[in-house]
Amino acid sequence: MWELEVSVQEAKELLTSGADLRLIDCREPEEWALCRLPQAELLPLSSFGESYRSVLEDRGHPILIYCHHGVRSLHAAEYLAALGYENVRSIRGGIDAWSREIDPAVPRY
């Protein structure tokens, strides 16, 4: 089994490397309205079980998931890994860590 979490530094490297990956924000729409990472797609954890199949069709495609602090995104990554997704990672610390360590222009809440 691979490591399901990456640091915000590792996530930044992946996102700026030009790697072909999906960046999924599993927070709720109210949180999404406050702030988000560029390139992100909203797939709220509250509707994840109903929506992931239509949004994340390719089980081998690299996926990075984040939330506010990294707890919900880790649950989402574990869920997808259990369903056979081969390259899914959660961003440890979520968008809050991203704001503190990578880009202070991203609002904290």
Buried (B, 14 or more C-beta within 10 A) or exposed (E): EEEBBBBBEBBBEBBEEEEEBBBBBBBBEEBBEEBBBEEBEBBBBEEBEEEBEEEBEEEEBBBBBBBBBBEBBBBBBEBBBEEEBEBBBBBBBBBBBBBEEBEEEBEEE
